[in-house]
Amino acid sequence: MTDLAERLTLPRYPRSSRYDARWTIENQMGPHALWLLEWLAPALGLADLPPGARVLDLGCGRAMTSVFLAREYGAQVTAADLWVKPEENAARLAEAGVADRVLPVYAEAHDLPFGDGTFDAVVSIDAYQYFGTDDLYLPSLTRLLKPGGRIGIVVPALREEIDGVEPPEHLKPHWEPAFWCFHSAAWWRRHWTRGGALEVETADWLEDGWRDWLLWSEVCAEESPSEFMRGLARDSVELLRADEGRTLGFVRVVGRRP
């Protein structure tokens, strides 16, 4: 095992540790998507899905999570993203040996080209916060589920909601306007519950998730082949070191269509 692989092997993510570290770094677009999906999986019941279950990977990025869903859980995956071209993901999926199990599509989250009751599950890793805070969004997504199907997300989050209109003092030098889409587990539970479209089964905080995020950002700041992604990773390192887990981390939310 290389030094890089050793750095990225964490006991609580055993499935993710089997994936090539260079591959994950080359295809990352933020926090370690496979770690977050592996944390989501038991709450979402992915291991209990029947072989060939249809799963929508919403905001799949470079489709690492789609590869993981197909390989680890035998799902038939629709890999939907707005920013990464389907033909680019198609080549990546073929190289990963899952082209027959993952269909890459171009889709905007508010205009998904799928029929009612299409999917057994919907997964969204580090994407839902950018479109799902809209009060009217969840019912439009829930309609894509079969009865009894689940939606599961993992998002960058706040430990507690921030009072007022200013970020915490220690984060002001690093704060971006987009961070206001980060919310607490309690906020997400209320947001999903009050519309009545889903029964919320899980809304919780990843303990010490900020440490995993920091480790990953440090590695990507050194090892990413893209100068742009190295720069974003360096920004994350500064942010997370300044915060030290006081404010930022990850939340997972799972809801079931009655």
N, C-alpha and C positions, 0 to 999 in steps of 0.2 A: 504494500500500500504506500502510495506517495505521501509526502508531507502535506500536500494540499488536501488530499482525500482524508487524511487523519484529522486535519483541522475541522473539516466539515462533517465528520462522523459524530453525531450526537445520539446518545442512547435512546432518547424518546422518539427518534425518527428512524427506526431500523429499515423500513422499506426504502425511504429516500436515500439512505446511505449506500444502497446498492447501485445507484445511478452515477455515471461518470461525472466527477466534479467539474472537469473542463466543460463538458456539455451543458451542465446547469449554469455555469458562469457565462458561457457564450450566449445562452438563450434567455438570460434573466432580464426582467424589465422593472425590477423593484425588489421587495423582500423575497426571501426564498419560497417560491410558490409551492414546491413539493412538500416542504416542511409544513406549510400552512394547510395544504390539502390533507396531509396525513393526520394532522390534528383534528381536522373536520370529520374525517371518514367515520370514526365510530359513532359520533353523535348523529350523523346523517344516515347511518346504517348501510353504507356502501357494500360491506361484505355480505349483507343479507339480500342484496338484489339478485334476481335470477340471472343466469348467463344470458348475455345479449340484451340486457335491459338498456333502454334508450335514455341517455343522459345528455343534457345540454350543458356545455361548458361555456358560460357566458362571460365574455371579456377574456378570452383564452390567451391573448398575447401571442407568443411564439409557440403555443400549443404544448408546452411541457406538461401541463396538468392534463391535457387530453391524452397524451401518451401514457401517463401514469394511470389514468382511469381505465384505459383499454387494457394495459398490461396487468395491473394489479387486481382489477375487479371484473374483468371480462365484459366491460360495457361496450355498447355501440354508441359512439360519442359524436355529437355534432359540435364542432369547434367553431364558435362564433366570435368574431372580433371586427372592430371598426378600423383599427389602425394598422394591422398586419394583413397583407394581401393573402388571399386564399392560396394562390399559386406558390407563394413562399412557404406557407405552412404545409402545403401538399408535399413539397420536396423534403421538408423536415420529417414529416410523418412517414414517407416512404423509406427514408434512411433509417428510421427507428423501427421499421418492420410492422407498422400498424396501419398502413394505408387502407387495408380492407375493413378496418374497424373504426376509423375516424374520418368524418367528412368535414373538411374546412369550408366555412362559408363567410361571406361578407355580410355583416348585419349591424345595424344601429339598435341600441337597446330598446328604444321607444318604437321601433318599427320592425319587430321580429317576424320573419316570413314563415311562421309555423302554425299549424292548425290546433284547435282546442284539443286537449287530452293527448298530445303527442308524446310526452316524456314521462318516464318513471321518476326522474329526479332532475333538478337543476342545481348546478354548482357554479359559484362565482368566487374567485380568489383574487383579492386585492384589486377589485374593479367596481363592485356594487356601490361603494360609497360615492362614486362619481355620478350615478344616475338614480340610485334607489332611495334617496332621501325625500324625493317627491311623494307627497301623500297619496297621489293617484296612481303611482307606478305598480305597487305590489299586486293589486287585483288583475292588471293586464298581464303580468307574468304568471300568476297562479293559474290562469285559465289554460296555460300550456300543459299543466300537469294532469296526469290521470288521477281519478279519485284515490286518495290514500298516498299519493306521491308527495315527495318532500323537496323543499328548497333549502340549500345550505350555503352560507357565505362565511368567509373570513375577511375582515377588513382592518386596516390600521385604525386605532381607536384611542379614546381617552379613558383613563381610569375612572375619572368623575367628570361630569359636565362642567364647563368653565362658566363662571358667573360673569355677567357684563359683556363688554365688546372688545376687551383687550386680552391677549394671551398672557400666560404667566410671565412674570418679569424675567425669569431665567431663560425663557424661550424667545423673547422678543427679537434678539439679533438673528434668529434662525427661522422665524415664523413666516410661512407663505400663506396667502389668502386661501389657497386650496385646502389648507389644513382645517378650515372651519367645517368641512364635510366629515370630519372625524367625530365620533360620538361614543358614549359609554354603552355598556351592555344593557343597563336599565333603559336608556333612551331607545335602543334598538328593539327591546322587548315591547315597550309601549307602542312604538311606531308600527310594528308588525301586528300587534294585538288589536288595536282600536279599529282597524278597517274590517275585521271579521273574515278576511279571506283565508287565513291560515290559523291553525292551532300552534302556538309557539311552544316548542318542546325544549329548546336550549337557547340560552343567551348568556354567555360567560366569557371570562377574561383568561387569557393565556398567562399563567404565572411565569414570571421572568421571561416573557416573550421578547422584551426589549433587549435582553442579553443575546438572544439568538439573532435578532435583527442587527445588532451592533456587530457581532462576529461576522455575519454574512456581508455586511457593508464594508467592513475592514478588508475582507478577502477580495471583494469585487473592486474596491478602490486600488488594489495592488495588481489584480490579475485579469480584469476585464480587457478584452481586445479592443474595446471601443473607448476612445478618449472621452466621448460624451457620457457614457455610462460610468466611467471612472469618476468623472466630475460629480455626477449625481450621487454616487456612492460616498464620495468624500463629504458632500453636504449632509448626507444621512449620518455619517460618523460624527460630525460636529454636533448635529442636533441631538443625537442619542447620548453622547458623552455629557452634553450640557444638562440633559434631563435626568439621567441615571434612574429611569423607571418611575419617576414621580408622577408623570402625566401620560406618557405615550406607551402604547403596546398594541395588542391585537385582541379582537373580540370575534367569537364565532356565534352565529345565529342559525337555528334550524327551525323550520316550520312545516307543518303537514297539512295538506289539503284534506278537509273532512270527506 
